[in-house]
Amino acid sequence: MQPMLLINVVPSLPAALLPLHELAYNLWWSWNPEAIELFRRLSREAWEESGHNPVRLLGMVPQEHLNNLAQDEGFLAHLGRVHSQLQRYMSTTNTWYAKNCSLVSPGVKKASAAKRGTARAAKQASCPPSLAYFCFEFGLTECLPVYSGGMGVLAGDYLKSASDLGLPMAAVGLFYQQGYFRQYLNADGWQGELYEENDFHSLPVQLEKRDGVPVTVEVDYPGRRVVAQIWRVQVGRVPLYLLDTNVAQNQPEDRRITHQLYGGDNEMRIRQEIMLGIGGLRALRALGITPQVCHMNEGHAAFLAIERIRQMMEEHGLTFAQAKEAVVASGIFTTHTSVPAGIDLFAPYLIDRYLGYYYDLLHISRYDFLALGRHNPNDQEEPLNMAVLALRLAAQTNAVSQLHGEVSREMWQDVWPGVPEWEVPIVAINNGVHTRSWISQDMEALFDRYLGPQWTERPADHTVWEAVDEIPDEELWRVHERRRSRLVAFARHRLRSQFEQRGSPPAEVERVSELLDPEALTIGFARRFAVYKRATLLLRDMERLAAILTDSKRPVQVIFAGKAHPQDNPAKELIRQLIHLLRNKGLQNVVFIEDYDLNLARYLLQGVDLWLNNPRLMQEASGTSGMKAAANGALNLSVLDGWWAEAHHPDIGWAIGRGEVYDDLNYQDEVESNAIYGLLEKEIVPLFYNRGADGLPRGWIARMKNAMQTVIPMYNTNRMVMEYSERLYQSASARYTRLSDRGFERAKRLADWKARLCQYWPEVRIVGVETDAREELPVGSEFEVRASVNLGQLGPEDVSVELYGGALDADQDIVEGRATAMSYVGVKRGLSLFVGKARFEQSGLRGYTLRVLPRHEDLANPFEPRLILWGA
């Protein structure tokens, strides 16, 4: 039965409590403990029942109670204090960004340093965001279920730090009617999924309206137009705009585009990614935001670059090639994937069906459009690869850990033909976590007491964290034990609910209510369940594990949690195997807690002693859960993959193996499971239970402190955002400003130059090489090389000729060579002459060759045109 009338019922707040409305609709509260405590104070029972949702909470509290609170001086003082904090936070112009960076017009850059800071602050306060951040999911708080796992949680933490630092930024995503699923296990241990409808009007989001009418955008789909309305989530200073297609104007199938996160088939995925990229960019325009820089967090958003080119062509009268230069120059792409299977691929017929009209809009052929997203443009059957599309339409690409950078350069080398793997232009910027969102209130109180306010203001400053040594061992351990006890209490409550919902006998329900020991060494393993993450590796030798766990003097317990993708049956089978193993062996101190979400994650990360991570090597891009655990004083036990490959040190945790990769996966599992058992038996358990007369494990506590001092300042999103801004955003903004100035004059010239470069590049040849080097030279000596190059119709200003040399491998190939620029000296017999010198810094056999690269002042890097000529 469809309603004839729609009425949105809102809480009736007394005048004195009206600031609660502003607080509830700004997710700043989610990382401010005093604000969270304020909402808890309204009603602790309702706060839990609401799912930690302050908007829903305000509608649950009885009116009489609200009226009484409006007369409660203690509550009003608390409210005033928190509201003043938010107002100061939102209004300050004294942010890191205002003092250090600029994504604004060239005129600001010419001012003096003092005036520049003032101008930046004023510009930031008055101008719309100049940076747009697109992502498929955002994990900000458990009451806003538009996330599934690590990438979404990372994106949420990123927005919080961008807000803290004052970046002029807007984020874009999709608003899923059902979000991600709620997990339950049946009696056999098989995962089932429950999808709950989100009531948008009871969430901390607001519908964007103009003159009382919702702001909408339209996107062309086959045979119809799909409408999306825009909801805003205020994340501190950063607005997050979420698109929602569940509106009356749309057909039923189109209303479901924003129905489920990662739901449906490949055709639903392309519909969603079109709405994210194309619809998202149009949404920003509809709100008056024209970003200088667009950041694609994974390839899901890559279609935004296509739409951005179209908009520039239409608004500025540019050709495709000219508009593409400006878009590429100001595009950032972050890859989170270590395996090709993790990339979205769309068959050519799907591109024809959904985006074929862009061929005419962009004035390019079908071949050229598909070539943007293909490894091999000449393969007519190859699907369009969203990562390749993003790589080709963003001047700067980054991986999310140093090891992931190496993996990505190997994985995507063919996108830059002829470029040595180690020079593929993919940089590494380590992931991080928003520290304040993840540490316990008890730990925050310790930091406030012994570190002062600097830890919240400058979390990336290593000197701030040196004061962790000042925290008395007794206080740190007392806080940690309290958190472990709360984890055990929470786990028992969740386990009891699980068994009750499963219809277990009362005796079994009572038994699980007493599982786990609040004083035992507690290991946590919680993450998205995928086969490569090897959740059951710890259970490989159950007899040996049982001996470790059931030692009455040194007990150990393990808590598992995690969801498998609804369509990933092998991962679901992994969960089922885990449950069956636990039942068959009767282990009372190993449990699986269902429905892993942000709330459960916090209890685990704040309460465990040891965080376990054992994916297959080279398949974990970064991983951030271990960073969050370390921020709470937990130690890590992990394979040397992702972030742990660079962060590991014996003083802060343990490495499983030495990074060896074996062809036999079964043997790999055997080696690494034995390594885990050996570390537990010989090092981890003895260290934890080595107590002095005062009952304190001094050696363990020392490692806790080392972990916090090492991990927090390096692996936090404040450092991460600053690094993105300094290494990527500012240069992208400067390139965009330069190329778009004076009616995109430089973009037009660059496009013309590239067209000429591609036309005449086949004429370029290295004709001759001369050198004064002998077959043997002493270390430290220098030699000269002279090269004769036929440039054809190109000039010496169009190229860079380099002497390239280094050590040789067994196949006599140059390994990780080093390039030395050669100088142009003139023309002789129609050939351009270049001279360069190199020095031998080490002994051994060295090889040298020449290469020619394009050169232009407006290129992001010399490999951008994807043209390179090597000497034979």
TIFIVO-122058 format. One line per 5 residues: their letters; for each residue x, y, z negated of C-alpha. Coordinates in steps of 0.2 Angstrom, whole numbers, m for minus. Layout:
a) X:Y:Z; ...
END
This chain:
mqpml) 0:0:0; 8:16:6; 6:32:m5; m4:47:1; 6:58:m11
linvv) 24:58:m17; 28:66:m34; 46:66:m42; 44:65:m61; 58:74:m70
pslpa) 63:75:m88; 55:89:m98; 70:97:m107; 68:110:m120; 77:126:m115
allpl) 91:123:m128; 95:106:m119; 95:112:m101; 114:111:m100; 111:92:m101
helay) 104:93:m83; 120:101:m76; 131:89:m85; 121:74:m80; 123:78:m61
nlwws) 142:81:m61; 152:65:m63; 165:75:m72; 156:67:m87; 162:49:m81
wnpea) 180:54:m86; 177:65:m101; 175:54:m117; 167:69:m126; 154:71:m113
ielfr) 150:52:m113; 149:52:m132; 136:67:m130; 125:56:m119; 127:41:m131
rlsre) 121:53:m145; 105:55:m137; 101:36:m139; 114:23:m140; 102:9:m135
awees) 95:19:m120; 112:23:m114; 116:5:m113; 99:1:m106; 101:14:m93
ghnpv) 117:7:m86; 127:22:m92; 116:33:m81; 113:50:m89; 100:55:m77
rllgm) 90:39:m80; 94:42:m99; 86:59:m99; 70:51:m93; 70:37:m106
vpqeh) 72:48:m122; 55:51:m130; 50:70:m128; 48:71:m147; 66:66:m149
lnnla) 72:79:m136; 62:92:m146; 70:87:m162; 88:87:m154; 84:105:m148
qdegf) 83:110:m166; 99:99:m172; 113:112:m175; 126:98:m174; 120:91:m157
lahlg) 118:109:m150; 136:113:m155; 142:97:m147; 132:101:m131; 139:119:m131
rvhsq) 157:112:m133; 155:100:m118; 146:112:m107; 159:125:m110; 173:113:m105
lqrym) 163:109:m89; 161:127:m85; 180:131:m88; 184:116:m77; 173:121:m63
sttnt) 178:139:m63; 197:139:m65; 208:144:m50; 223:139:m60; 225:122:m52
wyakn) 240:113:m45; 233:115:m27; 231:134:m29; 249:136:m36; 258:124:m24
cslvs) 249:121:m8; 239:128:7; 227:122:20; 222:139:25; 225:152:38
pgvkk) 243:157:44; 240:174:37; 241:167:19; 257:159:22; 266:176:27
asaak) 262:184:10; 274:184:m4; 274:170:m16; 265:179:m30; 252:185:m18
rgtar) 251:168:m9; 246:160:m26; 232:173:m29; 226:172:m10; 226:153:m11
aakqa) 215:153:m27; 203:166:m20; 202:156:m3; 199:140:m12; 185:148:m23
scpps) 176:156:m8; 179:145:7; 171:128:12; 182:112:10; 196:111:24
layfc) 199:93:21; 187:79:24; 189:61:16; 179:47:24; 177:30:16
fefgl) 165:16:17; 163:14:m2; 166:24:m17; 168:17:m35; 165:31:m47
teclp) 154:24:m61; 144:8:m63; 128:18:m62; 131:22:m44; 133:5:m36
vysgg) 140:10:m19; 156:1:m21; 162:m18:m19; 180:m19:m25; 197:m11:m25
mgvla) 197:0:m10; 181:8:m16; 187:10:m34; 203:18:m27; 193:30:m17
gdylk) 183:35:m32; 199:38:m43; 206:48:m28; 191:60:m28; 193:62:m47
sasdl) 211:67:m46; 208:78:m30; 195:87:m42; 208:88:m56; 221:96:m44
glpma) 209:107:m35; 210:101:m17; 198:110:m6; 190:94:m1; 174:85:4
avglf) 171:67:5; 159:57:16; 151:40:14; 135:30:15; 121:29:2
yqqgy) 116:11:1; 98:7:m4; 104:m9:m12; 122:m6:m14; 133:m22:m18
frqyl) 125:m37:m25; 123:m43:m43; 131:m60:m45; 124:m75:m54; 130:m93:m55
nadgw) 118:m108:m54; 119:m123:m64; 132:m131:m52; 143:m115:m52; 138:m109:m35
qgely) 137:m90:m33; 120:m82:m30; 117:m64:m25; 103:m52:m32; 100:m36:m23
eendf) 92:m22:m33; 84:m7:m25; 93:9:m30; 81:23:m36; 90:37:m29
hslpv) 79:50:m39; 85:42:m55; 104:43:m51; 116:57:m53; 114:63:m35
qlekr) 104:77:m27; 96:78:m10; 104:92:1; 90:104:6; 88:120:15
dgvpv) 73:131:12; 65:116:2; 67:104:17; 80:90:17; 95:93:28
tvevd) 96:79:41; 107:74:56; 103:64:71; 114:50:79; 110:42:96
ypgrr) 108:23:96; 102:12:110; 85:19:116; 82:30:101; 89:43:89
vvaqi) 92:38:71; 89:52:57; 99:52:41; 97:63:26; 111:69:15
wrvqv) 113:66:m4; 127:75:m14; 137:67:m28; 146:81:m37; 163:73:m43
grvpl) 170:87:m53; 175:100:m40; 173:88:m25; 157:85:m16; 154:68:m10
ylldt) 140:67:4; 131:51:6; 121:48:22; 104:39:20; 94:32:35
nvaqn) 80:25:24; 68:39:30; 51:39:38; 56:45:55; 66:29:58
qpedr) 61:12:64; 62:m2:51; 78:m9:58; 86:8:57; 80:12:40
rithq) 91:m4:35; 107:4:42; 111:10:25; 103:m5:16; 118:m15:10
lyggd) 136:m13:8; 146:m25:19; 129:m34:23; 122:m40:40; 131:m46:55
nemri) 144:m37:67; 130:m27:75; 124:m20:59; 143:m16:55; 145:m5:71
rqeim) 128:4:67; 135:8:49; 152:13:56; 144:24:69; 133:32:55
lgigg) 149:35:44; 160:42:57; 149:51:69; 134:55:57; 146:59:43
lralr) 155:72:54; 139:79:60; 133:80:41; 148:91:37; 143:103:51
algit) 125:104:46; 131:109:29; 143:122:36; 159:113:34; 172:111:48
pqvch) 187:102:41; 204:106:47; 210:89:42; 201:72:42; 207:58:32
mnegh) 201:40:37; 202:29:22; 203:12:32; 197:10:50; 178:10:46
aafla) 178:29:49; 188:29:65; 173:34:76; 174:51:68; 189:55:79
ierir) 179:52:94; 165:63:88; 177:77:83; 184:77:101; 167:78:108
qmmee) 163:93:97; 179:102:101; 176:99:120; 158:106:118; 162:121:107
hgltf) 178:127:114; 177:122:133; 192:110:131; 196:94:142; 196:77:133
aqake) 215:78:133; 216:95:126; 204:91:112; 212:75:108; 228:84:104
avvas) 220:94:91; 211:80:83; 226:68:83; 237:82:76; 226:84:61
giftt) 221:66:58; 226:55:44; 224:36:43; 227:25:28; 227:6:31
htsvp) 223:m5:17; 225:m22:26; 239:m34:27; 231:m47:38; 223:m45:55
agidl) 207:m54:49; 203:m40:38; 200:m28:53; 184:m24:61; 183:m29:79
fapyl) 169:m25:91; 166:m34:108; 166:m23:123; 147:m26:126; 143:m19:109
idryl) 154:m3:113; 144:m1:129; 128:m3:121; 131:9:106; 144:21:113
gyyyd) 143:20:132; 135:37:133; 151:44:126; 160:39:142; 151:53:151
llhis) 151:65:136; 170:64:135; 172:63:154; 183:48:153; 181:31:160
rydfl) 175:15:151; 193:8:153; 201:24:145; 188:24:130; 191:5:126
algrh) 210:7:129; 210:19:113; 206:4:102; 215:m10:111; 232:m18:109
npndq) 233:m22:127; 222:m10:137; 223:m21:153; 214:m36:144; 196:m33:149
eepln) 190:m46:136; 199:m39:121; 188:m31:108; 189:m13:102; 200:m14:86
mavla) 195:m1:73; 212:0:65; 220:2:83; 208:16:87; 212:25:70
lrlaa) 231:23:74; 229:30:91; 219:45:85; 229:50:70; 246:58:70
qtnav) 250:51:53; 247:34:46; 252:27:29; 252:10:20; 248:9:2
sqlhg) 264:2:m6; 282:0:0; 280:m18:4; 264:m15:13; 273:m2:23
evsre) 285:m15:29; 271:m27:33; 261:m14:42; 275:m9:53; 277:m27:58
mwqdv) 259:m29:60; 256:m14:71; 273:m13:81; 265:m16:97; 254:0:96
wpgvp) 271:9:99; 279:m1:113; 298:m2:112; 300:6:95; 310:m4:83
ewevp) 300:m11:69; 309:m1:55; 305:15:65; 287:12:68; 279:29:61
ivain) 269:21:46; 275:29:30; 271:21:13; 262:31:m1; 259:20:m16
ngvht) 242:19:m23; 238:24:m41; 224:25:m53; 215:39:m62; 222:36:m79
rswis) 209:45:m89; 195:35:m82; 203:18:m87; 211:20:m104; 201:17:m119
qdmea) 195:31:m131; 206:24:m144; 221:25:m133; 216:42:m128; 216:48:m146
lfdry) 234:41:m148; 240:50:m133; 232:66:m139; 240:64:m156; 258:60:m150
lgpqw) 259:67:m132; 248:82:m133; 237:89:m119; 251:87:m106; 246:69:m103
terpa) 230:74:m95; 236:90:m87; 252:82:m80; 250:63:m79; 263:62:m66
dhtvw) 277:70:m76; 289:56:m82; 295:68:m96; 278:68:m104; 277:50:m106
eavde) 294:49:m115; 284:53:m131; 276:36:m131; 291:31:m141; 285:42:m155
ipdee) 269:32:m157; 271:21:m172; 271:2:m168; 258:m1:m182; 246:12:m174
lwrvh) 248:6:m156; 245:m12:m161; 230:m8:m172; 222:1:m157; 226:m14:m146
errrs) 219:m27:m158; 203:m16:m159; 201:m16:m141; 204:m35:m139; 191:m38:m153
rlvaf) 179:m27:m143; 182:m37:m127; 179:m53:m136; 162:m47:m143; 157:m40:m126
arhrl) 162:m57:m118; 152:m67:m130; 137:m56:m127; 138:m58:m109; 141:m76:m109
rsqfe) 126:m79:m121; 115:m69:m108; 122:m79:m94; 118:m96:m102; 101:m90:m107
qrgsp) 96:m84:m90; 103:m101:m83; 90:m110:m95; 104:m119:m105; 99:m128:m121
paeve) 99:m117:m137; 113:m127:m144; 124:m123:m129; 119:m104:m130; 124:m104:m148
rvsel) 141:m113:m144; 146:m100:m131; 142:m86:m143; 157:m92:m153; 169:m94:m139
ldpea) 186:m84:m139; 197:m79:m153; 199:m60:m156; 217:m63:m162; 223:m75:m148
ltigf) 234:m70:m134; 222:m65:m120; 225:m67:m102; 214:m58:m89; 211:m63:m71
arrfa) 197:m52:m63; 196:m46:m44; 187:m50:m28; 187:m68:m26; 195:m72:m9
vykra) 205:m88:m5; 221:m79:m3; 220:m72:m21; 221:m90:m28; 210:m89:m43
tlllr) 213:m107:m47; 232:m107:m47; 233:m106:m66; 222:m122:m67; 233:m133:m55
dmerl) 240:m143:m69; 226:m144:m82; 235:m155:m94; 250:m143:m95; 238:m128:m96
aailt) 228:m137:m110; 244:m139:m120; 248:m121:m119; 230:m115:m123; 226:m127:m137
dskrp) 242:m124:m148; 234:m121:m165; 248:m110:m171; 249:m100:m155; 232:m100:m146
vqvif) 230:m93:m129; 214:m89:m120; 209:m84:m102; 195:m73:m95; 190:m75:m77
agkah) 178:m63:m67; 175:m59:m49; 163:m59:m35; 165:m68:m18; 158:m60:m2
pqdnp) 141:m66:1; 146:m74:18; 163:m81:11; 158:m99:7; 176:m104:4
akeli) 178:m91:m9; 161:m96:m17; 168:m114:m17; 183:m108:m26; 172:m101:m40
rqlih) 162:m117:m41; 178:m127:m42; 184:m116:m56; 168:m119:m66; 169:m138:m63
llrnk) 187:m138:m69; 182:m129:m85; 168:m140:m89; 176:m157:m85; 191:m153:m95
glqnv) 181:m146:m109; 192:m130:m112; 183:m119:m124; 196:m105:m122; 194:m102:m103
vfied) 178:m93:m98; 171:m85:m82; 160:m69:m84; 148:m66:m71; 144:m50:m62
ydlnl) 161:m41:m62; 158:m22:m61; 166:m6:m67; 160:m8:m85; 166:m26:m87
aryll) 183:m21:m78; 185:m8:m92; 183:m20:m106; 195:m32:m98; 208:m20:m93
qgvdl) 208:m11:m110; 207:m28:m121; 218:m41:m113; 236:m44:m118; 242:m50:m101
wlnnp) 236:m47:m83; 238:m61:m71; 239:m58:m52; 244:m72:m40; 239:m69:m22
rlmqe) 248:m77:m8; 264:m67:m4; 263:m53:9; 244:m53:9; 241:m40:m6
asgts) 242:m22:1; 244:m14:m16; 232:m20:m30; 228:m7:m43; 220:m18:m58
gmkaa) 238:m21:m65; 241:m2:m65; 225:0:m75; 230:m14:m87; 247:m7:m90
angal) 240:11:m94; 231:2:m109; 247:m7:m114; 244:m24:m106; 259:m33:m98
nlsvl) 258:m39:m80; 262:m57:m74; 262:m56:m55; 269:m62:m39; 281:m50:m31
dgwwa) 268:m43:m19; 260:m26:m17; 264:m13:m30; 272:m26:m42; 286:m29:m29
eahhp) 293:m12:m32; 287:m9:m50; 292:m25:m58; 306:m24:m71; 309:m37:m85
digwa) 305:m24:m98; 287:m21:m93; 281:m39:m87; 285:m54:m78; 287:m60:m60
igrge) 281:m76:m53; 295:m83:m42; 307:m72:m33; 297:m67:m18; 301:m83:m8
vyddl) 288:m88:6; 287:m107:11; 278:m114:26; 270:m128:16; 256:m119:6
nyqde) 254:m133:m5; 272:m133:m10; 271:m114:m12; 256:m116:m25; 266:m130:m34
vesna) 281:m119:m36; 272:m104:m42; 260:m113:m53; 275:m121:m62; 283:m104:m63
iygll) 268:m97:m72; 268:m112:m84; 286:m110:m88; 285:m91:m91; 270:m94:m103
ekeiv) 279:m108:m112; 296:m101:m114; 294:m82:m114; 277:m75:m115; 269:m85:m129
plfyn) 284:m85:m140; 286:m66:m138; 268:m63:m142; 269:m73:m158; 286:m68:m164
rgadg) 280:m58:m179; 290:m50:m192; 285:m49:m211; 273:m35:m207; 264:m46:m194
lprgw) 269:m35:m179; 276:m42:m163; 289:m29:m161; 297:m36:m145; 279:m37:m137
iarmk) 275:m19:m143; 292:m13:m136; 287:m19:m119; 270:m12:m120; 278:5:m123
namqt) 290:2:m108; 275:m2:m97; 266:14:m101; 281:25:m99; 285:17:m82
vipmy) 269:13:m74; 257:28:m79; 268:43:m72; 272:33:m56; 256:24:m52
ntnrm) 242:37:m55; 231:46:m42; 237:63:m47; 254:59:m41; 246:50:m26
vmeys) 235:65:m21; 250:77:m23; 260:66:m12; 246:65:2; 245:84:1
erlyq) 263:87:2; 268:74:15; 253:73:26; 239:86:23; 249:101:24
sasar) 259:96:39; 242:91:47; 234:107:43; 249:117:50; 248:107:66
ytrls) 230:110:68; 231:129:64; 246:130:77; 237:120:91; 220:128:88
drgfe) 226:146:87; 221:158:102; 208:147:109; 218:131:107; 232:138:118
rakrl) 245:126:112; 234:111:112; 231:115:131; 249:117:134; 253:101:124
adwka) 240:91:134; 247:98:151; 265:93:145; 260:75:140; 251:73:157
rlcqy) 267:79:166; 277:68:155; 267:52:158; 268:56:177; 286:58:178
wpevr) 293:47:164; 295:32:176; 309:42:185; 319:44:169; 335:32:170
ivgve) 351:31:160; 364:31:175; 380:30:166; 389:29:150; 407:34:145
tdare) 416:33:128; 433:35:121; 430:21:108; 442:6:108; 437:m12:104
elpvg) 444:m10:86; 443:6:76; 446:9:57; 433:14:45; 430:32:45
sefev) 435:35:63; 424:45:75; 421:41:93; 412:51:107; 399:45:120
rasvn) 395:54:136; 379:49:145; 373:53:163; 354:53:163; 342:55:178
lgqlg) 327:65:172; 318:67:188; 305:80:187; 308:83:169; 320:95:161
pedvs) 332:92:146; 321:102:135; 308:88:137; 318:74:130; 329:69:116
velyg) 344:57:121; 351:48:106; 366:36:102; 358:22:93; 369:9:83
galda) 370:m2:68; 375:m20:62; 371:m35:73; 361:m50:69; 364:m68:75
dqdiv) 356:m64:91; 367:m49:94; 352:m37:92; 355:m21:83; 347:m22:65
egrat) 339:m7:57; 349:5:68; 353:23:65; 350:36:79; 362:51:82
amsyv) 356:65:93; 366:69:108; 369:87:115; 364:92:132; 380:100:141
gvkrg) 374:103:159; 371:95:176; 383:87:187; 378:79:204; 360:81:200
lslfv) 362:71:183; 359:78:166; 375:76:155; 373:73:136; 387:71:123
gkarf) 386:63:106; 398:57:92; 396:44:79; 407:39:64; 410:21:57
eqsgl) 406:21:39; 408:2:36; 418:m12:43; 411:m26:53; 405:m28:71
rgytl) 394:m14:76; 383:m12:92; 378:4:101; 366:8:114; 357:24:121
rvlpr) 339:29:121; 328:43:128; 313:49:119; 300:63:123; 303:80:114
hedla) 291:93:110; 289:105:96; 271:101:93; 273:82:92; 270:75:75
npfep) 285:63:78; 295:58:94; 285:41:95; 268:50:97; 267:49:116
rlilw) 272:30:115; 286:32:128; 304:26:125; 318:22:137; 332:10:131
ga) 349:8:139; 351:m8:147
END
